[in-house]
């Protein structure tokens, strides 16, 4: 699903962005895209990432972008627009457009504020940067996106107090990189969803649900001796129901370190969590995605809409046997 988003959906969204996307550093100018529309694009991207990853609805979007190694949509569109103008900067068509703007009599101030003029200035800087790094424009664009995403991620990591529950999320211990994609390569959809829940800390356990005011206590329901969190269930819980599965997990993984188990043996870790965490979403008694609708039986009435529509025609209606 991530590959589908990157290769199919993102090019559709970014189509022609060199002509329509340019935000003017938080201000509203004629010809520039409005800031609330830029934020709406990032919001829509966040909703897509939730569907792609199977994460909880309110999971922090920056955590999802890090795990899926996807750049913020607004930053991606901005750099793509600048890169396009850098590639065509010396073409006859681009030169002609610059002459048309200069002859339009806009005045120095309005000419400088024109969105394409601003894009040309940034495009020239990008070209100079690419020459200094001995890279082409595409490689430089990728370096800029990676640098911006890395800086934003480091700022997010540093904003968490080391003693806070959020700081214990496994994904916060890693820098921005593509490394996290390797954890999800050889697991199925159900396992990858559980793995992401465990790594981000946004999971249906009491320790997290209490922070959302959905539980009164964060104590482990098995032993009541620690917080009901991923680390406790994997390593510390002394309840008999977890002793044998944990011993088997440690033997197969060859280590008792939680980071090593999840990063080196993601399939084993996901299966242990699915089987022993007792999260209803992953219960064997129900579909882990959505509840399956039962077909109507002879003893059940038809849906109200169908019944009303049938009565409106004046015809009698019957139900077929299942």
N, C-alpha and C positions, 0 to 999 in steps of 0.2 A: 504493500500500500504506500509505503514511503517512496518507492521507485516510481509508482504511478503518479504521485503528486509532483515529484521533481521533474520527471520526463514528459508528462502529458499536461497536467493542470497548470503548473507554474508558467510554462511558455505561453499558454492561452491568456493567463492573467497579465503577463508582462508584454504581451503583443502591442507594439506601437508606443511603449512607455516613454520613448525618447521624445515623443510629440506631446504627450499629455501629462506626464508626471514630473513635476519639479516643485518642491516645497521650499519656501523662502525663509528658512531658519526661524520658524515660529510666527512669522508675520503674515498678514493677508495682503496680497498684491494682486492686481488684475492680471490674469493669465496664469497664475500659479494655483496649484491644487490646494484646496482648503485643508486646514489642519484636522478638522473633525473627520474628514474623509480619509485622511492618512491613518488616523487612529482606528477608523472603522475597518480598513484593510487589515491592519494588524490583529484586530479582534476576530475577524473572519478567519484569518490564518490560524489563530489559537483554537478556534472551534474545529477546524480541520485536523489539527494535530491531535486533539483529543480523540477524534474518530479513528485516526490512523494508528495511534498507539494503544487505544483501549484504556487510557488513563481515567481517573476519577474526574468528574466534570470541572471541579474548581482547582485542579492541579496547577501549580504555578507554571505559566507558559514558558518561562526561561528554562525551567527544568526539562520541559518537553523538547525545546529547541536544542538543548545540550545533548540529551539522550539520542535524538534523531539526527543531530548535526545539521540543522536547518537554520539559515540566517533569517532575521526578522524581515518580513516582506517589504516594509517601507525602506529599509536600508538596501535591500537587494534591488528594488526598482530604481532607487536613487542612483546607485552605482552603475546600473545597466544603462540608464539614460545618459549619464556623463560619459561612459565608455563608448556609446554609439557616436556621440558628437566628437569624441577624440579620434575615432576611426575615420570619420568622414571630414575631418577638420580641413584638410588640404584639397578636397575635391572641388571641381568647378562649381557644382551646385551649392556647396556650403559657402564658397566665396561670394557667389551671386546673392545668396540670401543675406549675407552681412552687408553687402552694398545696398540692397533694397532697404534695409533697416536704417542705414546711415542717411539715405536720400529721402526718407519719409518725413524728415523735419520734426522728429519727436522731441528734440532738445536733449542736452547732455544727460540730465537727470533721468528722464523717462527712458532714454536709450540704454542707460546703464542698468535700470531696473527691469528691462525687458527679460522675460524668462530665458529666451534663447541666447541673449547676450551673457547672462549669468552662466548658462550651461557651457558656452564657449570658453569663458574664463576658467571654469573648473576643468574643462576638457584639456585646455592647454597645460594646466598644472599636472594633470594625469599623464599627459604625453611626456612632460619633462621628468616626472618621477619614473616612468617606465624606462626612459633613456638612461637615467642615473643608475637604475638597478639592472640594466641590460636585459630587461624583460619586454615582452610584448604587452599590449594593452590588456588582453584577457588575463594574463598571469598577474599583472599588477592589480587588476580589479579583484581577483580572487584573494590576493594578499591583503588588500584593504578591508574586504568583508571579513576575513578571518581575524584581522587585528581588531576591528571594531567589536566583533562578537566576543573575542577573548577578553577585551577590556571590560565589556559589560558583564561578562560572567565572573571575572575576578572581583568586580565591585559588588556583585550580588553575594558572592561567597564571603567577602570581608564584612558584609553588613550583618552577618549572623554571629551572635555571641557564642563562643566555643562551648559554653555549658548548656546552651539551649537545646531542646529536643530536635529542632529543625537542623541544627548543625551536624547531627549524627547521621544524616542521610548519606548513603554511600556515594551517590553521584557528586556530592559537594566536596568530596576528598580528591577529586580528579580535576585536572585543568581542562580547558576547552580543547577537544581533539575529536578525530573520527574513531578513536579507540572504542567508544561505547557501542558503535554499530556492530563490532565483532561479537558482542555478547548475545545478539539476537539472531545470528545467522542460522544456527542449526536447531532452532526450537520452533514449535508450532505456535499458532496464534494464542492459544490459551496459556501456554508456558511463557511466551514473551510478555503477555499482559501482566501476569503475576510477577515476573522478573522486574518489569518496570515499576510496579507498585512497591516492591521491596527496595529497589535502588533509590527511588525518590522519597520514600517515607510517606507518600500519600496512599494509604492503604486502610482497609476496613478493620483495623485493630483499635482497641480501646484507647491506647496512648494517643493516636491521631484523632479519633472521634471525639475525645474529650476536648481537644483544642478547638474543635468545631462546635462545641457545646451540644454534641449529640449523645454523649455519655456522661454519667455522673462521676464515675471513677475510672482511673487509668490503670488500676491494678490487674495483674494477670488473673483470669478466672480459673486457671488450673492450679496454681500454687499460691497466689496472693502475696508473693514475696518480691515482686518487681513490676516494672511497667510492662504493659501488654504491647510490646513492640517487636520489630523484626529481630533485632539482636538478642533480645531476651529469649524468644522462642527457638532461635537457632542454636544458642550457646548456653544460656544460664538456667532455663526453666528445669526444675527437678521433678516434674510430674511424671508418673509412671507411663502414661500414654505416649510421652515423647522420648523416653529413654532409649527404647529399642530402635525406633526409626532414626534417632540422632546418631546412635552408635553405628548403624549401617551407613549413614551418610558420611560420617567421618572416615570410616574404613574405605569406602569407595573413592572419596575425594583425596584421601591421603593427607589431610590437614584438618585442624580445628579452627583455623583462622577464617572469619566470616568473609572478609574481602577476597581472600584466595578462593573460597568455595564458590562465591557468586560470579567472580570474573573468569575463573579457569574451568569451572564445572557448572555453567548456568543451567543446563538441563536437569542435573541432579538437584540443584537448589530450588528450581521452580517446582519440580515434582514433590519435594519435601514440603514446601509451603502450601501447595494446592491440597495435599493430603492431610496435613496436620494443623493448619491455621484455623480451620473451621469457619472460613469466610463464606457467607451464603452465596455470593456471586459465583463462587467456584465449586459449589456443592455438587456432588454426583447425582443428587436427587432432582436437579433442575438444570435447564440449559444455562450455561455460564454467560451467554449473550443476552437473550431475551426469552421471556416465557412464551411457549408455543400455545396458540389459540386452539381450544378444543372445538371440534365440529359440533353443530347442533344435533341433538338426538330427538326421537319422536316425542319424548316427554317435555322437551324444552320449547318455549314459544319462539317464534321467529323474531328477528330484530325488529324494533318498532318502526324503523324507516320503511322496511319492505312491507310490513303489514299495513301501514297507512297508505302506501302507494297502491297496494292491491285492493284495499277497501274502496279507494277513491274511484277505481274502475268499475265497481259494482259487481265484480266477479268473486266467486268463492275461491278459497285457497286451501291447499292441502300441503302437507309436508311429505317428502319422500323418505323412505326408510334408509338409514345410514348403511 
